Amino acid sequence: MEKCYKINKENKETLPKNILCFAYTLVFLGDLYIDLGEYGKAKSLYEQSLAIHKRLLGDNNLKTAWI
């Protein structure tokens, strides 16, 4: 999962259409960290994903609310 995160992070700036995909990767990696008890790492990833969703979709979008 971390390898996927790194690949997505590297491509985030060059492939704008994949930014939402990157945001979902952050959520899934955050979920993994929750399972491992790494709550601080998970929170940081969730916050990054939420910021991307808010910027691209707005505060009132259902996908943003899901984060």
N, C-alpha and C positions, 0 to 999 in steps of 0.2 A: 504494500500500500504506500509506503514512503517513497518507493521508486516512482510510482505513478504520480505522487504529489510533486516530486522534483521535476519530472518530465513536464507536467502541466504548468508548474511555476516558470520553467524556462520558456515555454511556448506562450505564456499568457500575454506578453507584450507584442509578440509577432503575429499572433492569431486571435484577433479580437472576438471572432465568432465563438471561440472556445472558452471565453471568460466565465460564462455560466457553468460550463462543464467543470472548470477549475473550482468554482465555488462549491459545487456539489461534492467534488473530491475532498475539499476541506471538511465538509460535514461528515463524510464517511470516515475520514481519518480521525476526526474528533470523536466519533462514535467508538472507534477502536481504542482510542486513548481512555475513554470513559470505562470501557470494559477492563482495561489494564490498571485502572485506578489513578491515572495521570490527569486529574481534573483541571489543573492549571493549563496544561498543553491543550486539552480539549476546548476549554473556554476561549483561548486565544484563536484557535482555528474557527470556532463557531462565530466569533466576533468578526473575523476577516470575511467569512462567507456572508454574513449579514450585511456588512458594509457594501460588498459587491452587489448583492441583490437590491439593496436600497438605491444604490447609484443607478443601476440599469433598469429596474422595474418599478421603483417607487415604494413608498411606505404602505400603500393600500393594496398591494398585489398579494394574492393568496400564496404564491411561491415565496414571497418575502416573509409572510406570516409563518410559513412552515419552518423557517430557520429559527 
